[in-house]
Amino acid sequence: MVETFANSINVWLIWILPFAGAAIIPAIAKGSKKARDYIAVGFALASAISAATLIPIGLAGHEVHSQVTWISALGLKAGVLADPLAIVMTNVVAWIAFLIFVYSLGYMHGDRDLTRYWFFMLFFIGSMQLIVISDNLLMVFFGWEGVGLASYALIGFWYHDRKKDYVGKEGHMAGGIPMWTAPTHAGMKAFLMTKAGDVMMLAGMFLIFAYAGTFGFKELVADQSWAAAMSQQNLLVPAAVLLFGGAVGKSAQFPLNEWLLEAMTGPTSVSALIHAATMVKAGVFLVARLGPLFFALSALNTSQFFEVVAWTGAITAFLLATQALVSPEIKKVLAYSTGSQIGYMMMALGIAGISLNFTDGYTAGFFHLMSHAMFKASLFMGAGALLHSVGSRFMTDMGGLRKDMRKTYIFMMLAALSLAGAPLFTSGFWSKDAIFAAILESGYTYSWPLFAMAVIVAVMTAFYTMRMIGMSFFGNKSKHLEEMEHKGHHVHEVGPVMWVPFAILAVATIAVGVVGFVFEEQLHELFSEYLGESFGIAPAHEATGRTFLNLNPIAAIASVGAFAVGAGLGFVFYIARKADPEAIGRNIITRGIWKFLYNRWYLNTALYWGGVIGPLAIYRFIWRYFESTVIDGINPAFQGAMAGMSKVVKSGQTGITQTYLFVFAVGIMIVVMLLLM
């Protein structure tokens, strides 16, 4: 442990600085709009620098743990824990966020609500860093809810609901449910669906607290008697699964995945932030934080928890990859891809807990998190450049753009190759191959079905990635572009403030790929030491049967083969244009499959009928025939009392976020004062 005052201050500043920036941005905006923009970026940079000062500590395998008294009546302390896991994650979050903030200077230039934008972007980063740095579950939950609030505000940022800000094709219906979503609707959907996971997480937290008397991660590891007591009551695995429910909601895993696909209504810079290193990765980080603890309790038969994680990830990866195959919207293709790739991460972290070598799956999952954060942020910002220049979210309105937007094309192609898993020189190849190898070498009874699903998803990933690049940059220009040029609007490259950030990330993912096998070994060694010292998990035995560059031959062949098949088909259909994909779609069977995938397996339809329309119909029936007739009929005075209560409650439902934050803050102060009395 490296416990110096300077190090402790730096850890606290990582999450405090963005919150401080959010607090003062409205005041700065009153004086100077330009100063507001640059100061917002400056706070993001300051947080990133604070995170960077911890890198030597993390590489040395040390940690910084600092606590202060919080709620003394309950014996709770507020604390930060910067161990190797948190140090790696906080730097991924901070530096990618900083680049996205710089990109925002160009992408959001001229927007009339930039003060609100910067406030919630900084609030978002502060909340995410609080999740990463906290040393206890309760503080994590505060950050968890902060991320949820900020995502609601940013997904629905363009709340005027202009048609150009919608996602989905206008008029598209599936099972009577509109699949064309407004920003306000998408923001509310994200908020409500993630709250379903948050309730499960809260239940799991307090279930553990009831037995352990603490929320602290290190305290839970130090005294594991709580786990034995919970296991005797058959509550340990259910509590772990409930905590995982929170991760399922935030990381958009099946069955709580539908919100992510419509969250594209927010600005593209927001999409890049949510999908790259923050909100959807929060669930992965939570599993990475808690996974070693539950693996250390494996004598209490916690393997079922890890099986749930692994198969949830596998199902989500397959489900969303199939939908990405047919989507015409570039941001939605990337959204499907995000959920699918997070499924890979969950699969790896799950297989780690039921593996002979926990560190293998753990390292593979976290390596893919880092890799994905780089290339997906780059792809989203590149997609934003296309939207900025073309004025359309549909790839059918693009085509032939590689000559007009050469820089965007080059850097998006580099990032896309990493997503597709191009062999040997991309970070995506090495992180996916590590997941394949971890599954094969796990010793898990059902490793082969899991491996087969992972390979099939890799084939689909390579295909839809090449499809996206081909439809955007190759072929003839669309009618939309021809009409633009006819009107005198020529497509041109975006400015350096926009293309430089995603160029840096595209080059970074290739740079990591060039030294991928060395990078993976170093990460494996770092986590092996960390897991051994913090959780008593024995170092992994040397994997047998490894060949050139420490590759598992079966995994390597599968990785290369998946890329060759998927990218090859994508090249033939969408880049070389040697075959017409629409000709295949004219077959009645393939047309039916296409429609099924395009309508998202009708899961969104089922969600609305089963979760919204059905319950509302039941409520209306009860209100009409029971409440209005029976209750009010028994005692008319009761109706007046209820009306009075309704007015009181209604007065607090203003719909203004600042009001809710104020009430929330006052409520916390009252609770703390009562506890201290």
N, C-alpha and C positions, 0 to 999 in steps of 0.2 A: 504494500500500500504506500502511495506517495502522497502524504498528507501535509501540504504546505498551504499557507494562507493564500498565496497567489493562485495556486492550482484550484483551490476550493472556490475562490471568487470567480475564476474563469468558467467553471462548470455552472455556477448559478447564473452567470451573465448570458450563457448560451440561450436560455429560454426567457430570461427577464428582459433582455434588450429588445427583442421583437415586440413584446407587450408594451414596453416603455415607448417604443416608436409609434405603435398604434394609438397610444394615449395622447401623444402630442401632435400627431399629424393633422387633426382638425384645426388646432390652433395655428399651426404653421401655414395651413392652406389659406387662412384669412389674410395673411401678410403677403405671401408669394406662392403662386401655383408652381412655378419652376423649382423653387426651393423645396416645396412639398415633395415633388417627384424625386429629386436627387437625395433628399434626406431619407426618404423611405428606402431607397436603394442602399444608402449608407448604413442604415440600421441592419439591413440584411447582411451586408459585408462585415460589419462589426461582429455580428453573431457568428459568422463563418470563421473569422479570425480567432475568436475565442475558442471555437471548436478545434481549429488547426493547432493551437498551442498544446493540445492534449495528445496529438499524434505520437510524439516520442514516448509518452507514458504508455499508450496502448501497445505500441510495437514492442516495448520492453516487457509486456505481459503484466504491468502493474495496474493499479486502480486508484481513484480518488473517491472517498466516501465522506460526505459532510452532512451533518444533521443539525437542526435547531428545534427547540421546543415548539410544538404546534398546539395541540389540545391536551393540556396536562391532566384534565379530569379523566380522560380516557387513556392516558399514557401514550398518546400518539405524537410522533415527531415528523416534521417535514424534512426531507433529505434528498440529496442528489447522489447518484452512483454512476461514476464514469469508469466502467470496466472496459476491457477490450471490445466486447460486443457493442456497448453504448458508444464508445469513441468512434468506432468505424461507422456506425449508423448515423450519429449526429453530424459527422463530416459529410456523408453522402447527402443528407437532408440539407445541410447549410449551404454547401457549395452549389448544388443543383438549383436550390431556391434562389441563390444570389444571381445565377445566370438567367433564370427566368424573370427575375425582377428587372435586370438590364434589358432583356428582350421586351418587357412590358413597356419600357420607355418609348419604343417604336410602335408596337402593336396597339397599345391603348392611347396613343397620342391623339388629343383632341376630344376624348370622351368627356362628357359633361359631368360625370359622377366619379371622377378619379379619386377624390378624397375618400369616398366610401370604399372604392376599390383598394387603395393602399391600406386603409384601416383594417379591412378584413384579410388582406393578404398577410400583413404582419401578424395579426391575431392568429391566423392559421399557422404560420411558422412557429410562433411562440407556443401554441398548444401542442403541435407535433413534437417540438423539442422537449416539452414537459413530459410527454409520454416516454420519450427515449431516455431522458436523464433521471427521472424519478426513481427513488429507491423503494417505493412502496405502491401497492395497488390502488390505494385511495387517491394519491396524487396523479397516478396514471389515469384514473377515471375522470378527474377534473380536466386533464388535457384531452382525454377522449371526447368529452362532451363539448369542449371548446372547438375541436376540429369539426365535430358534427354541426355546431352552430355556424361556423365560418363557411363550411361547405354549402349549407342551405342558402346562405346569403350570396355566395359567389356563383353557384350553379344557377340561381335565379337572379343574377346581377342585372340583366336587362329585363327588368320586371314590367316594362311597357308591353312586352309580348308582341314585338313586331314579327311579322311572318318570316323575315329573313333570319331570325334568331331561333326559329323552331328546329327540331330535329325530326327526321322521318319524312316520308313523302306525303304531300298534301292529299287528303282524301283516302289514304290507305287505312283500311279497316281489317280487323282480324277477329272473327267471332262476334261481330257487333261492337268491338272496342276500337276506338280511334288509336292509331299508331303514330300520330302526328302530334308532337308534344311541345307545349309552350314552356318558356323558362320558369315561370312561377310554378307551374304544375310539376316540372322536373325537380325543382328545388324542394318542394314539399314532399314529393315521392321519396327523394333521397333521405330527407330528414326522418320520415315515418318508418321507412324500411330499416334504416340503420338503428333506429330506436328499438326495434324488435330485438335486435342483437344486443343492444345496450342493456335491456332489461334482464336478459339471460346472464350477461356478464356481471351485472350488479348482484344478482341472486347468487352466483358462484362465489363472488368476493365475500359477501357477508356470511355465506355458509362456511367458508374457510375461517373467517374471523371469529365465528361463534365457537369454533374448536381451538383455534390457535391463539386468539387474543391479540393478534397483530396482523398488519397488512404488509410489513416489511419483507422484502425478498430475502435479505441475508438472515433475518430472524427465522423465517420459515425453513431455511436450509439448516440453520444451527440446531434447532430443536424440532425434530420430526415426530414427536409424540402425537401431535395433532393429527398427522396423517394416519397413524396406526388406529387412533380412536375413530376417525372417519371411515376407515376401511372396515372396521368391525361392524359399523352401522350401514355398510354398503353405500356410502355417500361420497367416497373419494373420487371415483371415476365420474359419477354424475356432476360433481362440482367442477371437475376439470373440463368436462364437455360443455357445461354452462358457460365457463370462461371462454371456451372456444367459440361459443355462440356469438359473443361480442366480436371476435375476429372474423367470423363468417359475415356478419353485417357490414363491418367497416371495409373488409377486403372483397366484398361483393362475390362471395362464394355461394354456390348452390345450397339452399334454395332462395337466398336473399341477394341474388345477383341482378335483378331486373332494374334496380335504380341506376346502376352504373351506365347502362346502355343509353339512357336518356339524359345523363348528366352533361352531355355535350352541348347543352344550351348555353352554358357559361362561356366566357371568352376563352380562346384557345390557350392563352397563357395560364388560365386557371386549370384547364384540362391537363396541361403539361405538368403542373404542380401536383394536382390530385393523383394523377396516374403514374408519376415517375417516382417520387421519393416520400410523399407524405401520406395522405389519408388511406389510400388502399394498401399501403405498405405497413400501416399501423397494426393491422391484424396479423401480418406475417411476423412483425417484430414482437408482438405479444406472445405468439407461439414460440418464437426463438428465445424469449426471456424466460418463459415458464416451462418450456420443454425439458431442459436439463433437470429442473427440480422434480418433475414427475418421472423422468427416467431414473433419477437417483432413488425414487420410491418404487422401483420396478419389483422389488420383493413383495410389494402389496398388490401386485397384478394390475399395473396401470397400462398394460399393452393395449387394452381395448380403446383407451383414449387415443393413442397414436394411430390405431387402425382407422378410427373415425376421421382423424385429420388427413391421413393419406388418401383414403377413398373419396372424401369430400373434394380434395384437391384434384384427384384424377377425373372425377365426374365433371367438375367445373371446367377443367382444361379441355376436355373433349367437347362438352356442350357448347361452349362459347367459340371454340375454333370452328366448329361446323357452321355457326351463324356468320362468322367473319368471311366465309367463302363466297357469300352472295350479296353482302351489303354494298349498296352503291355510294354510300357517304364515307368520305375519307376518315373523318373523326370517329365515326361509329366503328369502322374496321379496326382502328387503333384501340377503341374502347373494348371491343370484343377480345382483341388480342391481349389487352392488359389483364382482364379477368382470367383468361386462359393461362397466361404466363404465371400469374400468381398461383393458379392451380398447381403448376409445376413446383413452385416454392413450397406450398403446403404439402405436396406429395413427398418432397425430399425430407422436410422436417418430420413428417409422419413416419416415413420409412426409417428415419434415424432411431426412433424410439422402439422399433421392433426389429432392429438390426443387430448383427454381431458387433459392429463397429459404429457406435453412436456418432462419432465425430465425422465420419464420411458423409452421411446424409445431412448432418447439420451444416458442415462446410459447404456442401453442394447447394443447399437451399439458400444460404446467405450469399454465396458467390453469385447465384443467379439473381438475387435481389439487387446486388450492386450493379451487375451487368445490365439488367433490365432498366434500372433507374437511369443509366446513361443513355442507352440507345432509344428508350421510349420517350424521354424528355426531348431528345434531339428530333425524333420523328414528329412529335406533336408540334414543336415549334416550326419545323419545316412545313407541316400541314397548314399551320397558321399563316405562313408566308404565301402558300398557294391560295388560301382563302382570301387573304389580303389583296392579292393581285388579280385573281380571277373573279372574285365576288360571288362564288358559289361553293357550297359544301359537297356537291355531287361530283364524283369522278367522271361521270358521263358528260359533264360540262367542261372537262379539261382535255387532255390529249396533246401530244407534241410539244410539251412545254420545256423540254430539256435544252432547246436552243435559246429560248427567251429567258429562262431562269437557270442558267448553268450552275451557279454556285449552290442553289437550293437542290438541284438535281444530284450533284456530286455528293453532297453531305447527307442527303436523305438516302441515297443509294448505299453509302457506307454504313449508316445506321440500320438500314433495312437488311443488309447482308448479315449483320450481327443478330437481328431478330430471327432471320431465317436459319441461322446456324451455319454459315459458310465455313468450311473446314479450315482449321489451323491458324487463321489470322484474325478471327473475330472473338470477342469475349463471349458472345452468345454460344459459340460452338463449344468452348471449354466448359462453361457453366452447365449447359444441357448435357454434355457428355459426362460430366461429374454426377449429375442426377441419374442418368442411365446406369452408370457403373455402380452407384450406391444401391440402386434397386436390385441389380443382378447379384451383388455381393452381400446382400443383407441376410440371406438365409431365411427370409420370410416365406411362409408356406405358399402364398399366392403372389409371389414376386413376378412370375412370368405373365399373368394377365395384366398386372400393373405396368410391367415393362412394355407389353404390346400396346396398351393405351397410350403410353408416353411416346412411343415411336410413331403411332398413327397421328397423334397431335402434332408431332414435329413435321411430318409430311404436309399436313394441312397448313401449318404455320408458314412453311417455305412457299407453298402455293399462293395463299392469299396475300403474302408479302410481295411476291413478284407481280401478282395481279394488280395490287395497289400502285406499284411503281410503273407498270406497263400502261395502265389506264390513265395515269396522270401525266407521264412524260413521253410516251411513245405513241406511234400511230399518227393519224391526221388530227388536225385541230377540230374541236367540236363546233357545232353550229353556234353555240353560245359565244365561243371565242371569236368566230368569224363575224358575228353581229357586233361584238364589242369593237373589233378593229374597223368595221364599216362605219361605226359611229365616232371613230377617232380615238378610242381608248385602247392603246397598245399595252399588252402585258409586258412588265419589266421586272427586273430583279429588285428585291427589297434592299433597304439600306443596311450598312454594316452593323448598326445597333441591334438589328434583328438577326442577320445571318451569322454573325460572329459567335453568339452564344451556342447556337445549335451546331456550328462547325466545330467548336471546341469539344463538345460532347461526342460528336461523331468520330473525331480523331482520337479521343480518349478511349472509346470502345475498341478501336482498331489497335491502339498502342497496348492496351491490356491484353488483347488477343494475341499479339505478336509474342508476348512473354507469358502467354496464358498458363502453360503447365508450371512455370516457376511461380507465378502469382498464386495459383491454386495451392501449390505445396506450402508456400509461406503462410497463406491464410489457414491452411489445415494445421500447420504447426502452432500458429498463434492460438487457435481455438482449442487445440488439444491440450495445451498447457493451461489455458484459462479454465476449461471444463474440469481438468484434473485438480487444480488448486481450489476452485470455488465449490465444486460439487462432488469431488472424490470419484469422478468418472475416469476409469483407467484409460490410458492412451490407447489408441487403435493399433491393432496388430497390422503389420505390413501386408497389404493385399497381395494375394498370390495370383499368378497368371497375367500380370501386367507386362506390357511390351514397350515398344518405342514410345518415348516421352511419357512413360508411366500410364499408358492408356490400357484400359481393358479392351481386348480385341473385339469381343462381341459388341460392346457398347460403342466402340469407335466405328465399326463397320455399320452399325445401325444409324449412328449419327450422320456419317457421310452418305449412306444410302438414302436416308430420309430427306436430306437436303437435295440430293441429286434428283430424286423422283419428284418431289414437290416443286422445287425451283425449275426443274426441266419442263414440267407441264405448264407452269406459269409462264415460262419463256416462250414456249411454242404458241400458246393461246393469246398472250397479251403483249409480248414484246416483239417477237419475230412475226406474229400474226400469221402463222402458217395454218392455223385452223380457226374456225369460227365457233366460239363457245355458245352462241345463241342457237346454232344448228343442233347442238347436242340437247339444248333445252327444249326443242320442239317435240321430242319424244314424250309421250304421255306419262311414262314412269318418271323420267328425270325431271319433267316439269312439275310433277307432284312433289318430288323430293325438294326441288328448288323452292316451291311455295311453302312447304313445311318449314324449311330452314329460314326463309325470308320472314315468315311470321313468328320467328323465334320459338319454334316448337310449341307455339300457342301457350307458352307459360305465362306471358303477360296477360293474355286473355283470361286464363284460369285465375290469375292473381286478382284481377278486377271483379270477375264474377263471384269468386269465392271469398275474397277479402273485403270488397267494397259494396258491390251491388246487392249481393245476397244479404249481408248483415243489415244494410239500410232498409231493405224490404221488410225484414223481420222487425226492425225497430219501428218502422211506420205502422206495421200491423199492430204492434203492442201499444203504440201511442194512440192509435185511432180507436181500438176496441177495448183497451184496458185502462190506460192512464186517463184519457179524456172522459170515458164513459163511467168506469168503475170508481177510480180514485177521486176525481173531481165530483162525481155524483154523490159519493158518500158524505163528503164534507166540503161544501162550496168555499168555506173560509180557507181551506187548505190551498186552494188555487191562488188566492191573494198572497198567502205567505210565500209560495213558490215563486210567484211573479216578483216579489220583493227581493228574494235571494238571487233571482236571475239578473236583476238590474245591477246588484252589487258585483256579481261575477263578471257581467258584461262590461262594466266600466274598466275592469283591469285588462280586458282583452283588446288592446289598442292596435295590435299588429305592428307596433314600432319596436324594433330590436333594442334600441337604447333604453326604452322603458322597462323591458324585461330584464336587461342587464342590471339596471338600477335596483329593481325589486329583488333580484337574486342576490345582489351584494348586500342590501339591507337585511335580507333574511339570514344570510350567513353571519353578519355582525350580531344580530339578535341571538342566534343560536350559540355563538362563541361567548357572548356576555352571560347568557344563562348558565353555561357550563362552568364559567370561571367564578360565578357568584358563590 
